[in-house]
Amino acid sequence: MAGSAITGTPNISGAPTSYPGGSSALSPAIQTVWSKEILFQAMPILRFEQFAVKKTELGVTPGLTINFMRYNNLGQASQLVEGIRMQTAPLTASQFSITVAEQGFAVAVSELLLNASFDDVMASASRLLGRNMATYLDVSARNTLLQASSQIFGYEKDTGALNNQVYYNIGTPGTGNVSMTGDFNLTSQTIYDAVETLATKNVPRLGETYVCFVHPHQSRWLRNDPQFIEMTKYAAPGNFMLGEIGRLNDVVFIETTQVRNVVGGAGTGWTTDTTTGGVTTGNGNANRYDSIFIGDNAFGHAISLPVELRDGGILDFGREHALAWYAIWGLGLITDISVVIASTN
C-alpha cells in the first residue's frame, strides 16, 4: 500500500513532511485574483496651459479665427514752446490671429470584452482619455511657446581644485547649441540672463514674478545653488502655482517632464533638429533641454468648443462601444518678446 499523500496548490513542496507518498498540485482549482487597483502609467499633469490667455468668443459667435489687435507704443514726448502748435501723432496697431481646429482621440472595445472583463473597462478608458487630452494639450502649449525667437544658453562651471575662486566663478556661457558639449547646465547665471532679457524688453510679470518651466534634470542642477529657495521654505506662504518647486531672482519654477528634451540636440556635430512622430532629435553628441521663461500675455488659447467626452452610439448592433474626447480649440503665440528659451545640457 502506497504511503499517504497530500494535495495542495502549485507552491506545495515535492517532499512534504509526514507524507511519504509525496504531493500533487490541483492547479485548475486555483484562479488568478486580479487587483481592482489598476496601476496606470504616471503621466504629467497640465503645467503650461494654466498660463494661457483664454479666448472664448468663438463659443458664442460663428467663425474659426479669433483676431487680436495690439496697439504700438506712442513716440517720445517733448517740451512745448509757447506760440508753437502741438504736433499730433497717429495711432498704430498690429493684428494677429489664432485659428481653431478639431482635436480629439478615440478608443473602441467589444461587447464581449465588457462582459468578460473583471474591470470596468469603460471607466478606465475615460480616465485614460482624460490623461491623453491633458498630455496633448500641454505638449501643444509647449510647442507654441517654443516658436519664440529669443534663446539663451546654460553655463559651464570652471573645473579644478575646489576653492573660493572656482566656487564663486560664474563659469562660461554657451554661445549656441554646438558650443554646449555636455556640461552647460541651468545655473543662477542663466536665470539672471533670462530676467535681464525680459526686463529689458519691459515684459510685464505674471503677478509679481516671471515663470520658468524646467525639466527635473535641469532643476536638479538649480537646487545646487544656495540662492535657490524651495517652496517649503518660503517666508510667506501663499497661493502656489501648479507644479511650483521654488523661486530665484523673482522667477517661479514649474517642474515638468513636458519640457523638451532633444537627444543629440547639442554639442559637436550638431546642425539641425529633426521631428519624427512627435519626437525631436538632433545630430550632435550631447543632449539639450529647452526650459522656457514667460511673462504676461505670452500665448493664447482660443476655445470654440470645450473638451467633451462622447460615445460612438450604437455600432454593429451594440457589439462595439466607442468613446472619445473631442474639442475645438487653437493655440498661438501672442507676444514673442514675452518668451525666452533657455537651452542647457
GIWO-V595987 format. One record per residue. N is the residue number from 1. PHI is phi in whole degrees, -180 to 180 (999 if undefined). PSI is psi in degrees with one decimal (999 if undefined). OMEGA is omega in whole degrees, -180 to 180 (* if undefined). Layout:
# GIWO-V595987
n={N;N}
phi={PHI;PHI}
psi={PSI;PSI}
omega={OMEGA;OMEGA}
This chain:
# GIWO-V595987
n={1;2;3;4;5;6;7;8;9;10;11;12;13;14;15;16;17;18;19;20;21;22;23;24;25;26;27;28;29;30;31;32;33;34;35;36;37;38;39;40;41;42;43;44;45;46;47;48;49;50;51;52;53;54;55;56;57;58;59;60;61;62;63;64;65;66;67;68;69;70;71;72;73;74;75;76;77;78;79;80;81;82;83;84;85;86;87;88;89;90;91;92;93;94;95;96;97;98;99;100;101;102;103;104;105;106;107;108;109;110;111;112;113;114;115;116;117;118;119;120;121;122;123;124;125;126;127;128;129;130;131;132;133;134;135;136;137;138;139;140;141;142;143;144;145;146;147;148;149;150;151;152;153;154;155;156;157;158;159;160;161;162;163;164;165;166;167;168;169;170;171;172;173;174;175;176;177;178;179;180;181;182;183;184;185;186;187;188;189;190;191;192;193;194;195;196;197;198;199;200;201;202;203;204;205;206;207;208;209;210;211;212;213;214;215;216;217;218;219;220;221;222;223;224;225;226;227;228;229;230;231;232;233;234;235;236;237;238;239;240;241;242;243;244;245;246;247;248;249;250;251;252;253;254;255;256;257;258;259;260;261;262;263;264;265;266;267;268;269;270;271;272;273;274;275;276;277;278;279;280;281;282;283;284;285;286;287;288;289;290;291;292;293;294;295;296;297;298;299;300;301;302;303;304;305;306;307;308;309;310;311;312;313;314;315;316;317;318;319;320;321;322;323;324;325;326;327;328;329;330;331;332;333;334;335;336;337;338;339;340;341;342;343;344;345}
phi={999;-71;-66;-65;-129;-134;-109;-147;-82;-62;-92;-70;-67;-74;-131;-70;-65;68;-126;-64;-79;83;-141;-138;-108;-96;-62;-61;-82;-103;-105;-70;-100;-93;-73;-75;-85;-68;-89;-88;-62;-65;-132;-66;-98;-54;-126;-74;-62;-65;-104;-77;-82;-83;-127;-119;-59;-70;-74;-122;-129;-67;130;-120;-135;-108;-99;-114;-119;-123;-74;-82;-66;-78;-73;-75;-76;-144;-69;-90;-120;-60;90;-105;-65;-70;-84;-97;-122;-80;-89;-125;-151;-124;-129;-144;-142;-125;-100;-94;-150;-71;-132;173;-158;-134;-132;-141;-134;-93;-63;-63;-63;-61;-81;-95;-78;-75;-106;-78;-62;-67;-66;-67;-64;-66;-66;-65;-66;-62;-69;-62;-64;-62;-65;-63;-65;-68;-66;-63;-65;-62;-63;-64;-67;-71;-76;-63;-95;-87;-139;-124;-134;-72;-112;-100;-68;-66;-108;134;-61;-71;-150;-61;-64;-71;-65;-91;-73;-72;91;-116;-78;-72;-112;176;-61;-67;-73;-85;-93;137;-122;-95;-104;-81;-121;-61;-66;-64;-64;-60;-64;-66;-64;-61;-63;-69;-68;-64;-88;59;-78;-65;-81;-87;81;-109;-139;-86;-124;-128;-96;-126;-80;-53;-65;-73;-67;-61;-76;-65;-67;-68;-79;-65;-82;-71;-108;-70;-59;-73;-112;-63;-71;-126;-61;-149;-83;-84;-81;-63;91;-67;-119;168;-139;-161;54;61;-125;-95;-106;-109;-93;-158;-77;-77;-60;-66;-115;-101;-68;74;-86;-154;89;-58;93;-70;-130;-160;-100;-130;-110;-133;62;83;-109;-101;-132;-123;-118;-93;-104;-141;-87;-132;-116;-108;-74;-131;-102;-135;-112;-73;60;-78;-146;-120;-125;-88;-120;-96;-137;-62;-62;-129;-101;-121;-99;-87;75;-84;-121;50;59;85;-83;-131;-127;-118;-141;-148;-101;-143;-159;-126;-150;-152;-125;-157;-77;-93;-126;-61;-72;-85;-128;-128;-98;-109;-94;-141;-87}
psi={130.9;152.4;160.1;148.8;167.2;143.7;133.9;-158.0;172.8;-11.3;1.1;147.8;146.9;-18.4;73.8;150.5;134.9;11.8;84.5;-19.6;0.0;-158.9;162.1;153.4;127.8;73.5;-38.9;-22.1;-10.7;116.1;147.6;131.1;117.0;133.2;138.2;-14.8;86.4;132.6;108.8;145.6;131.2;129.8;155.1;150.2;159.4;129.9;-47.5;-41.5;-25.5;-16.7;5.6;149.2;115.3;132.9;118.9;15.5;-33.0;-11.8;-17.7;-10.3;149.4;157.4;165.9;2.9;135.5;125.3;138.5;140.2;130.3;122.2;140.8;153.8;151.4;163.8;-178.9;131.4;163.5;163.8;142.2;154.4;131.4;133.6;-10.1;122.5;140.2;133.5;140.1;153.8;149.1;156.0;134.2;152.4;161.6;155.2;141.1;168.4;160.5;126.0;133.1;158.3;165.2;139.7;147.2;171.1;141.5;152.9;160.2;143.0;161.4;158.5;-36.3;-40.8;-42.4;-36.1;-27.8;-19.1;143.5;-16.9;156.2;91.3;-41.0;-37.3;-41.2;-37.7;-38.8;-36.8;-43.2;-37.6;-37.6;-41.8;-36.0;-43.5;-44.7;-43.5;-43.4;-44.6;-41.1;-40.6;-38.5;-41.6;-41.3;-46.3;-32.0;-44.5;-31.1;-5.8;-9.5;154.5;-16.1;128.1;134.2;175.1;161.6;174.5;141.9;116.1;144.6;145.0;165.5;-170.3;138.2;114.0;177.7;-36.5;-42.5;-41.2;-42.8;-4.6;128.8;-15.8;-168.7;126.2;150.1;154.9;-3.8;174.0;-35.9;-34.5;-19.4;94.7;8.0;-20.8;21.3;98.8;170.7;109.4;177.6;-29.8;-36.7;-39.1;-43.9;-40.5;-41.1;-44.0;-40.0;-42.8;-46.8;-43.7;-35.1;-31.3;7.0;37.5;123.3;149.3;162.3;88.6;-109.8;-6.3;162.9;166.7;138.2;130.4;123.4;148.9;148.9;-32.0;-39.0;-41.9;-25.9;-39.6;-33.2;-35.7;-17.3;-22.2;126.2;-15.9;-13.8;131.0;114.5;153.0;-34.5;-8.2;14.9;139.9;-35.1;96.1;145.2;-154.4;111.0;149.4;153.1;119.1;3.6;134.8;-17.9;-176.1;155.6;126.0;50.3;30.4;129.7;135.0;126.8;119.2;129.9;142.1;-2.4;-12.0;134.8;127.9;111.3;106.3;124.3;20.5;7.2;175.8;-175.6;131.2;-8.7;134.3;-35.2;160.5;150.5;130.4;121.9;123.4;30.9;-1.7;126.5;129.6;161.5;-175.2;24.0;-177.1;12.9;154.9;158.2;134.9;129.2;89.2;157.9;125.2;135.7;152.7;-161.8;149.5;39.5;-47.4;159.9;153.8;102.1;125.6;118.1;-40.4;117.5;164.3;133.0;149.5;117.6;145.3;160.5;7.4;-165.2;118.0;136.1;50.9;32.1;5.2;-9.3;138.3;126.6;146.8;139.3;153.9;142.9;140.3;163.7;110.8;172.2;152.5;146.5;150.2;124.9;-51.9;105.4;-38.0;-10.4;3.6;132.3;128.1;124.4;107.5;132.2;172.4;999}
omega={-177;179;-179;-179;-180;179;-178;-179;178;-179;-174;-180;178;179;-176;179;176;177;-177;179;179;-176;174;-177;177;-174;-178;-178;-178;179;179;179;-178;178;177;179;180;179;178;177;-180;-179;-178;174;-179;178;-175;-169;-177;-179;180;173;-176;176;-175;-177;-178;177;-178;178;-179;175;179;-176;172;180;177;174;180;179;174;179;177;-180;-178;176;-180;-180;-180;177;-179;179;179;-177;179;179;179;180;-180;172;179;-178;175;-177;175;-172;172;180;-180;179;178;177;178;178;-174;173;179;178;-179;176;180;178;-179;-179;-175;-174;175;-175;172;-172;-177;177;178;179;179;177;179;178;177;179;177;179;-178;179;-179;-179;-178;178;178;178;178;-180;176;179;-180;175;-179;-173;-176;-178;173;-172;-179;-179;174;180;177;179;-179;180;-179;176;-176;-178;180;-175;-176;177;-174;-179;-176;180;174;-179;-180;-180;-179;-176;-177;-171;175;-176;178;-171;176;-180;179;179;176;179;179;180;-179;179;178;-180;-179;-178;179;179;179;178;179;177;172;-172;-179;-173;164;-179;178;175;-177;174;178;177;179;-179;176;178;180;-180;177;-176;-179;180;180;-179;178;-176;-179;-177;177;178;-178;179;-180;178;-177;176;-180;-180;-177;180;-179;-178;175;175;179;176;174;-177;177;-177;179;177;177;174;-172;174;-177;177;-177;-176;-180;175;-177;177;-178;175;-177;174;178;-180;178;180;179;-180;-179;178;178;-179;177;-179;178;180;-180;175;-177;174;-174;174;178;170;-177;174;-176;-178;-175;178;180;-175;175;176;179;-178;177;173;-174;174;-175;-179;-179;-179;177;178;178;-180;-180;180;-179;-180;-176;165;-175;179;173;-179;175;179;180;177;-179;-176;-177;-176;180;-177;174;178;-180;-178;179;173;*}
